[in-house]
Each structure stands twice: as structure tokens, then as C-alpha cells.
Amino acid sequence: MPDRPNMLLFFVDQQRVDTLGCYGHPACRTPALDRLAAEGARFTRAYSCCGLCSPARSSVMTGLYPHNHGVLTNTHDWQTRRFLDPAIPTFAHRLAAAGYHTSYVGKVHLRTPEATPEPYGFKEWHRPYPDYLNARGLTPGRTAGPTYGPQGSSWRWPFAATYDGAFESYDEYWRAEEGLRILEERAADYRKNGTPFFLRIDFPGPHLPFIIPEPYASMYDPADVPERPEFADTFEGKPRIHAQMPRYWATADTDWAFWQPIVAKYWGFVTLLDTLIGRVLDRLRELGLDRETAVFYTGDHGDTCGGRRMFDKGYCMYEELYHLPFIAAWPGVWEKGRVVDSFVNHMDLMPTFLELAGLTPPAGLDARSLKPILDGQTLADWPTDAYAEFHGMQWGLYSQRMLVTARYKLVFNVSDVDELYDLAEDPAELRNRIDDPACAEIQRDLYRRMFTRMQQTRDPFTQDLWWPKFEAVRQDIDFATDLPYAGKWGKTC
């Protein structure tokens, strides 16, 4: 086995953790990812650091929370239009400096959607889609109905529809082909010159709109899509903006029958991506590089996908948006079939990649390397919770913080009521128990944990302003003993 493995990262956009067979979905077929999980480790408590594309992707690149790298909303959002500063070191910068050939295929979203990843440490990017089509003699397909809109309205949009072109002309297929092309080139260079490679393949799917080709467009019968438990959410006792989200999408009055064909297309999209990922993994094995390559699969965040009569993501921090699929495999090195219950964050990839390359992660990161866990070590000082933040999106700025333990979740909403959920008794997060006297001690513990995390990461909320809801707990925080990992990872005050 090489001391410094090649690395292959599959990064998807807006995929729910509950859409994979290896995570328990009874119908949605994901054989390639299920096989990858069987060959390596499947993390059951992986979380996004921010439920929005650009902030999350910037955090994965830098190992920093959004408030530390400065990308608080999507780079195209009118409130900020803030790009990731190329002067901030990324894992790609450091890998390239250490001799890795760094390649990128697919969505970037660190600047404008069209900008290349080269300023962030990558030596090459995929060829343009028109060039691919011309080289193959292909023409792009079109969107073929049906379209959807609110019941009783003439307004229509293709939330979910069929792409009528050849599969080979489909956007995601092109990205997989570019990944295969670069993989072939890097494999040849690796065999000839010993140059290790890092290849990142970012699929824009299954982000909406769910417009996919056959056979995936009709793979799942809408009648077989069961109603999700969270569809019963009335938003009673919750922040007002939660009920506003379906109004933004004009879906507040829809019933589950409206969502069934949309969810069926989403499942088809997931299976389509699994097929493409499987093609890349099969080729990696054919090239004889599977035992010399560490493979990772995760995404930026999840998707409501009708669960609360909502599309997309937004100003809520439910599990369907923040709980991520996360798989890592290195055959012959990491144990097969492991199920890891430790809390991890997708931005932990940054220091993990560096350690795999034999590099020491820099001080001051908000992330922590997963290599010891993947190597089979048990770390007593590993976090027992997950922490995330949100700052707003195209509909306006809105500050939130989230703290999740094995059973409970606390969401701090700056401008509205906070949220407390018992994930064991209420996994769909329908009942906000923030005002329940029976949860007073639980609430106090969660606020204490959250405040500590905010301090550790130098959250600006804790620098110049003491929020009353934290005032009651901040005095009794002992940073040396309250949380065993305090001061040992991330930024501390």
C-alpha cells in the first residue's frame, strides 16, 4: 500500500441521507454506493456545517466555519455576493504543494457558478459541455412535461420532468465522462511517474429541478411513494419563517398527491447518480488502483423535497437538510463494513486529506481529521455533538445556530423563538419543546454546549454581545473540563 494514497471525492448537491439503500431506504436503489459502504465505513452522524451550497463548499475546502472564511450565503445572492478569498489556504493548495496532481470536475460555486477552481489549488478542470457534445456528435435534449404548480393556479414550473435527449448527452453523464477521462490520464501518470492524484467529481444533482432522462424518469411509480412523517408539520410553536417557506414556493396548500411524482423523480435522480458513480468506481478497479486510492462520498446539504410542503432548503435546520450521507473506503487499509456513530462534519475532510498525504493540518482549523477514526482508533476527546450555522439566502439574511446530540437538537434563531426537539421520540421534528418545563435541564445543557462551540470558533455573536438566553449558562462553563475536547481542536478564545 502506498504511504500517500490517491484520493477520489464524490460530492453531490442536495442529497438526503434517507435516499440510500445502505442508510435504510426500502425502495430507492443505490447499489454502487451500497457496495462502497460495504467496502469501507458508513458514518451515521455526519452533518453539514451550513445548509447552503457556497458556504458549505467553502468550509469543506478550508476546514473553517462560514463566519471564519467569510462566505455566509451563496456567491450569487444579492445580499453579500461574497466569494471565497483565494488567499485562504485550501486542502487543494496544500496537496498541490506536496506533489499531488489536483483535478476537479463539476460544480464549484466558490465564486460565480462559471468560475474555475484553479485559484483554489486545482491544476485542471473539466472541458466545457459544448466541447464534449461536439466531440461525441451529440445534441442536448429538452425538458418534456409534465410541469407542476400550485393547485388551482395557472403558474407552472418543471420541478420534476423528463429530459428527452440521449443519456450520453445529459449534463451529469458529461461530468462522469470527464471524471473518467481525467482518471485515465492521472492513472497513467501515476504508473509512469509515481505522481499521486486527487480527483474531485462534483455532481450538481440531485438538486432541483429534477429533470432526468429515461429509464430513471419513470423508474419509480409515484403511487409507491409513501407520505413522509414530516408532511404532518403544522409549524405550531415554531419560528414564523418556517410556515412562510411553503408560501415562497406557492406550495402551502398542496396535498401529498402533488408531491408523489416529484419525489419519484428525486429518487430516480439519486439512482442515476449512483449509476454514474458506479461507472467511475468500476473503472478505478479495472485500472488496478482501488487499493491505492482512498474514496470518499458526501455532499453539501440535504433537501426538504416536499416533506413539509417545501422545495429546496432555507431558514430551517431540520435533519433532512443537515444530516448527511458520508462514506469512506480504502480497500485493504480501512476495515470493511464499519458503521461509525461518531459525530463528524463534512468539513472534516480538509484535514483528513492532508493527513492522508502525510501533511500536518494547520493550527486554527474548525475541523478535525477523520484519519484516526478510519484507522480504527477510539478517541476519548472526540465531540459528542454536531454544530452548524446558517446566515440566510436569496430571500434575506437570517442567523441561526444548531447543536445536535445523540438525542436532542437545539436551534438558536436570533430573531424568533428557538427550537428544541427530542429526536428519539420525535424524529420528524414536529413538536418544538423549547417552552416545555420538563426540558429545562436539557435545554440548559444544550445552550451551554452551543455557547462553548460558539466561543471555540470565535463566533462574532460571543465577541461583543451576550445574548440573554446564554447569560444564564456562560458563567458556569469550565472550558478545561466541561467538554473534554475544548481547547484541543478548532479555534479557542
C-alpha positions in Angstrom: 0.0 0.0 0.0 1.3 3.5 -0.8 2.2 5.8 2.1 0.4 8.6 0.3 -2.8 7.2 -1.4 -4.5 8.7 -4.4 -7.8 10.3 -3.3 -11.2 10.4 -5.1 -14.0 12.5 -3.7 -17.6 12.3 -5.0 -19.5 15.3 -3.8 -23.2 15.6 -4.5 -25.6 18.6 -4.2 -28.7 18.4 -2.0 -29.0 14.7 -1.4 -31.0 13.5 1.6 -29.3 10.8 3.8 -32.5 8.7 3.7 -32.3 8.1 0.0 -29.6 5.5 0.1 -30.2 1.8 0.5 -27.2 1.5 2.9 -28.9 4.1 5.1 -32.1 2.1 5.2 -34.2 3.4 2.2 -36.5 0.5 1.3 -37.1 1.4 -2.4 -34.5 3.9 -3.8 -31.8 1.8 -5.4 -28.2 2.8 -4.9 -26.2 -0.4 -5.5 -22.8 1.3 -6.2 -22.9 3.4 -3.0 -24.1 0.4 -1.0 -21.2 -1.6 -2.3 -18.8 1.3 -1.4 -20.2 1.4 2.1 -19.7 -2.4 2.4 -16.1 -2.0 1.4 -15.4 0.8 3.9 -17.0 2.9 6.6 -20.5 4.4 6.7 -20.9 7.3 9.1 -24.4 7.6 10.7 -23.9 11.0 12.3 -22.4 13.2 9.6 -23.6 16.7 9.4 -23.4 19.8 7.2 -21.7 22.9 8.7 -24.2 25.1 6.8 -27.3 24.1 4.8 -26.4 26.2 1.7 -24.1 25.4 -1.2 -21.4 28.1 -1.3 -20.8 28.4 2.5 -20.7 24.6 2.9 -18.4 24.1 -0.1 -16.1 26.8 1.1 -15.9 25.2 4.5 -15.1 21.8 3.0 -12.2 23.5 1.1 -10.8 25.4 4.1 -11.8 23.5 7.2 -13.4 26.7 8.6 -17.0 27.6 9.5 -18.6 30.2 7.3 -18.1 33.1 9.7 -14.4 32.4 9.6 -13.9 32.1 5.9 -16.4 34.9 5.1 -18.8 33.2 2.6 -22.1 33.5 4.5 -24.5 32.9 1.7 -24.4 31.7 -1.9 -22.0 33.6 -4.0 -24.7 34.8 -6.3 -27.0 36.0 -3.5 -27.6 39.7 -3.8 -27.1 40.5 -0.1 -23.4 39.7 0.0 -22.0 38.5 -3.4 -19.0 37.4 -1.3 -16.6 35.0 -3.0 -14.2 32.7 -1.2 -10.9 34.5 -1.0 -8.2 32.5 -2.9 -5.7 33.7 -0.4 -7.3 31.4 2.3 -5.3 28.1 2.1 -7.4 25.1 0.9 -6.6 21.4 1.1 -6.0 21.6 -2.7 -3.4 24.3 -2.3 -1.6 22.2 0.3 -1.9 18.9 -1.7 -0.6 20.5 -4.8 2.4 21.9 -3.0 3.1 18.5 -1.6 3.3 16.9 -5.1 -0.3 15.8 -5.7 -1.9 16.4 -9.1 -5.2 18.0 -8.2 -8.2 17.8 -10.6 -11.8 19.0 -10.4 -14.9 18.0 -12.3 -18.3 19.6 -11.9 -19.9 22.2 -9.8 -17.6 24.6 -7.9 -19.8 27.5 -6.6 -16.9 29.2 -4.7 -17.2 32.3 -6.9 -19.8 32.7 -9.7 -21.1 29.3 -10.9 -19.0 29.7 -14.1 -15.6 30.4 -12.4 -13.0 27.7 -12.4 -11.5 26.1 -9.3 -7.9 26.9 -10.3 -7.4 29.8 -7.9 -8.3 27.4 -5.1 -5.4 25.0 -5.7 -6.7 22.7 -8.6 -4.5 22.2 -11.6 -7.2 21.3 -14.0 -11.0 21.4 -14.5 -13.4 19.6 -16.8 -13.8 20.5 -20.5 -16.8 22.6 -21.4 -20.1 20.8 -22.1 -20.3 22.1 -25.7 -16.9 20.7 -26.4 -17.9 17.3 -25.0 -21.1 17.3 -27.1 -19.2 18.2 -30.3 -16.6 15.6 -29.7 -19.3 12.9 -29.3 -21.5 14.2 -32.1 -24.3 14.7 -29.6 -27.1 17.3 -29.3 -28.6 18.4 -25.9 -32.1 17.2 -25.1 -35.0 19.3 -23.8 -37.4 19.2 -20.9 -40.5 17.2 -21.7 -43.5 17.7 -19.4 -45.2 17.4 -17.1 -44.8 20.7 -15.3 -46.1 21.4 -11.8 -47.6 24.3 -10.0 -49.9 25.1 -7.0 -53.3 23.6 -7.2 -55.8 25.9 -8.7 -53.2 28.1 -10.3 -52.1 28.6 -13.9 -48.5 29.1 -12.7 -46.3 26.1 -13.8 -42.6 25.2 -13.5 -40.8 21.9 -14.2 -40.0 20.9 -10.7 -39.7 17.4 -12.0 -39.8 16.3 -15.6 -38.2 14.2 -18.2 -35.1 15.0 -20.3 -35.9 13.8 -23.8 -32.3 13.5 -25.1 -29.9 10.6 -25.1 -28.4 9.7 -21.7 -24.9 10.4 -23.1 -25.9 14.0 -23.7 -27.2 14.5 -20.2 -25.3 17.0 -18.0 -24.5 14.6 -15.2 -23.3 12.0 -17.7 -20.9 14.5 -19.2 -19.4 15.2 -15.8 -18.9 11.5 -15.2 -17.3 11.1 -18.6 -14.9 14.0 -17.8 -14.1 12.3 -14.5 -13.3 9.1 -16.3 -11.1 10.9 -18.8 -9.1 12.6 -16.1 -8.9 9.4 -14.1 -7.4 7.6 -17.1 -4.8 10.4 -17.5 -3.9 10.5 -13.8 -3.7 6.7 -13.6 -1.2 6.7 -16.5 0.9 9.4 -14.9 0.8 7.7 -11.5 2.0 4.4 -13.1 4.7 6.1 -15.1 6.0 8.8 -12.7 4.5 7.9 -9.3 2.6 11.2 -9.1 -0.3 10.8 -6.7 -3.6 12.4 -7.7 -6.6 14.0 -6.0 -9.7 13.9 -8.2 -12.9 15.6 -7.1 -16.1 14.9 -9.0 -19.0 17.3 -8.0 -22.4 16.4 -9.4 -24.9 19.2 -9.4 -27.7 16.7 -8.7 -29.9 15.7 -7.2 -30.5 19.5 -6.7 -33.8 20.6 -8.1 -35.2 20.8 -10.7 -35.5 17.0 -11.0 -35.3 16.8 -14.8 -33.8 13.4 -15.7 -33.6 11.0 -18.7 -35.1 7.6 -19.1 -35.1 5.0 -17.7 -34.6 6.9 -14.5 -37.5 9.4 -15.1 -40.1 6.6 -14.9 -38.1 4.2 -12.7 -40.3 4.8 -9.6 -44.1 4.7 -9.5 -45.4 7.8 -7.8 -48.2 5.7 -6.2 -45.5 3.8 -4.3 -44.1 6.9 -2.7 -45.3 6.9 0.9 -46.1 10.1 2.8 -43.3 11.3 4.9 -43.9 11.8 8.6 -42.7 15.4 8.4 -45.5 16.2 6.0 -47.8 16.5 9.0 -45.9 19.5 10.3 -48.2 22.4 11.2 -45.4 24.7 12.3 -47.2 25.4 15.6 -44.9 26.9 18.1 -42.1 27.3 15.6 -40.4 30.3 14.0 -42.8 32.2 11.7 -40.4 31.8 8.7 -41.0 28.0 8.6 -44.6 28.5 7.6 -43.5 31.2 5.2 -41.2 28.8 3.2 -44.1 26.9 1.5 -45.7 30.3 0.7 -42.4 31.3 -1.0 -42.8 28.2 -3.2 -46.6 28.6 -3.6 -47.0 25.1 -2.2 -48.6 25.7 1.1 -52.0 24.2 0.1 -50.6 21.1 -1.7 -51.5 17.6 -0.6 -49.2 14.6 -0.7 -50.5 13.5 -4.1 -48.9 16.7 -5.5 -45.5 15.6 -4.2 -45.5 11.9 -5.1 -44.4 12.3 -8.7 -41.8 14.9 -7.7 -40.3 12.6 -5.0 -40.4 9.7 -7.5 -38.2 11.8 -9.9 -35.9 12.7 -7.0 -35.4 9.0 -6.3 -34.7 8.5 -10.0 -32.1 11.3 -9.9 -30.4 9.6 -6.9 -30.3 6.2 -8.7 -29.0 7.9 -11.9 -26.1 9.5 -9.9 -25.4 6.1 -8.3 -25.1 4.6 -11.7 -22.6 7.2 -12.8 -20.6 6.9 -9.6 -20.6 3.1 -10.1 -19.0 3.6 -13.6 -16.2 5.6 -12.1 -15.6 3.1 -9.3 -15.6 0.2 -11.7 -13.0 1.9 -13.8 -10.9 2.6 -10.8 -10.9 -1.2 -10.1 -10.2 -2.1 -13.7 -7.1 0.2 -13.6 -5.9 -1.6 -10.5 -6.0 1.5 -8.4 -8.8 0.7 -5.9 -6.3 -0.5 -3.3 -4.1 2.6 -3.8 -7.0 5.1 -3.7 -9.0 6.4 -0.7 -12.5 7.1 -1.9 -15.0 9.5 -0.2 -18.6 10.3 -0.8 -20.7 13.0 0.8 -22.5 16.3 -0.1 -23.1 19.9 0.8 -26.6 19.5 2.4 -30.0 17.8 2.0 -33.3 18.7 0.6 -36.9 19.1 2.0 -38.3 17.6 -1.2 -41.9 18.1 -0.2 -41.5 16.8 3.4 -43.0 20.0 4.8 -44.6 21.2 1.6 -41.3 22.8 0.8 -38.8 22.6 -2.0 -35.1 23.1 -1.7 -33.6 24.3 1.6 -33.9 27.5 3.6 -34.4 29.0 7.0 -34.8 25.8 9.0 -32.4 23.3 10.3 -34.2 20.0 10.1 -32.5 16.7 9.8 -33.5 16.3 6.2 -31.3 19.3 5.5 -28.3 18.9 7.8 -27.9 15.1 8.3 -25.6 13.9 5.5 -24.6 10.6 3.9 -20.9 10.1 4.4 -18.9 7.1 3.2 -15.2 6.4 3.1 -13.4 3.4 1.7 -9.8 2.3 1.2 -9.7 -1.4 0.5 -7.0 -3.3 2.3 -6.3 -0.5 4.7 -9.6 0.5 6.4 -11.9 -2.1 7.9 -14.7 -3.2 5.7 -18.4 -2.7 6.6 -17.8 -0.4 9.5 -20.7 1.6 10.9 -19.3 4.7 12.6 -21.6 6.5 15.0 -19.2 9.3 15.9 -20.3 12.9 15.1 -18.5 14.2 12.1 -18.8 17.1 9.7 -18.1 17.2 6.0 -15.5 19.9 6.5 -13.5 17.3 8.5 -12.5 16.2 5.0 -10.0 19.0 4.7 -7.6 17.9 7.5 -8.3 14.3 6.6 -7.0 14.7 3.1 -3.9 16.4 4.5 -3.1 13.7 7.0 -3.5 11.0 4.3 -1.0 12.9 2.2 1.4 12.9 5.2 0.9 16.5 6.0 0.2 18.1 9.4 -3.1 20.0 9.4 -2.5 23.7 10.2 -3.5 25.1 13.6 -6.7 27.1 13.9 -9.0 24.9 11.9 -12.6 24.3 12.9 -12.4 20.8 11.5 -10.6 17.7 12.7 -9.1 14.8 10.7 -11.1 11.6 10.4 -8.0 9.5 9.7 -7.6 8.2 13.3 -11.3 7.0 13.2 -10.9 5.4 9.8 -7.7 3.7 11.0 -9.7 2.1 13.8 -8.7 4.3 16.7 -11.1 5.2 19.5 -10.6 8.9 20.6 -11.8 9.8 24.0 -11.8 13.5 23.2 -14.0 13.3 20.1 -17.0 15.6 20.1 -20.3 14.2 21.3 -22.4 16.6 19.3 -22.6 18.4 16.0 -22.6 22.1 15.4 -23.8 24.1 12.4 -24.7 27.6 11.4 -26.8 29.5 8.8 -26.8 33.1 7.7 -29.5 33.5 5.1 -30.0 33.1 1.4 -31.7 34.8 -1.6 -34.8 35.7 0.4 -32.9 37.6 3.1 -30.4 37.3 5.8 -31.3 35.2 8.9 -28.9 34.0 11.6 -29.2 30.5 13.1 -27.0 28.1 15.1 -27.7 24.4 15.7 -26.4 21.9 18.2 -27.3 18.2 17.9 -26.5 15.4 20.4 -27.3 11.7 20.2 -30.9 12.5 21.3 -31.6 16.3 21.2 -31.4 19.2 18.9 -31.3 22.9 19.8 -31.7 25.6 17.2 -30.9 29.2 18.1 -32.9 31.7 16.0 -31.6 35.2 16.5 -34.9 36.9 15.6 -37.5 34.4 16.7 -38.3 31.6 19.0 -35.7 28.9 19.5 -36.3 25.2 18.8 -35.8 22.1 20.9 -36.5 18.6 19.5 -36.3 15.2 21.1 -35.1 13.2 18.1 -35.7 9.9 19.8 -39.4 10.5 20.5 -40.0 12.9 17.6 -37.6 12.1 14.7 -39.7 14.1 12.3 -39.2 17.2 14.5 -42.8 18.1 14.6 -43.0 19.3 18.2 -41.0 22.3 19.4 -40.3 21.7 23.2 -38.4 24.9 23.8 -41.1 26.0 26.3 -41.6 22.6 27.9 -40.7 22.8 31.6 -39.8 19.1 31.6 -36.9 20.0 29.2 -35.4 22.8 31.3 -32.3 21.0 32.3 -31.8 19.5 28.9 -32.2 23.0 27.4 -29.6 24.4 29.8 -27.1 21.7 28.9 -27.6 22.3 25.1 -27.3 26.1 25.5 -24.1 25.5 27.4 -22.7 23.2 24.7 -23.7 25.6 22.0 -22.2 28.6 23.7 -19.0 26.7 24.1 -18.9 25.9 20.4 -19.5 29.5 19.6 -16.6 30.5 21.8 -14.3 27.9 20.3 -15.0 29.0 16.8 -14.8 32.7 17.6 -18.4 33.3 16.5 -19.0 37.0 16.4 -22.1 36.6 18.5 -20.0 35.9 21.5 -17.4 38.7 21.0 -19.3 41.9 21.6 -22.7 40.8 22.7 -24.1 38.5 25.4 -27.4 37.1 24.4 -29.8 36.8 27.4 -30.5 33.1 26.7 -26.8 32.4 27.1 -26.2 34.6 30.0 -27.6 32.1 32.4 -25.2 29.4 31.4 -22.0 31.2 30.4 -20.8 31.9 33.9 -20.6 28.2 34.9 -18.7 27.0 31.8 -15.4 25.5 32.6 -13.6 25.3 29.3 -11.0 22.9 30.7 -13.3 20.2 31.9 -16.9 20.8 30.8 -16.3 19.5 27.3 -13.3 17.1 27.0 -12.3 18.3 23.5 -12.5 22.1 24.4 -9.2 23.7 23.6 -7.9 20.7 21.7 -9.4 21.3 18.3 -10.9 24.2 16.5 -10.3 27.8 17.4 -10.5 28.8 21.1 -10.8 32.1 22.8 
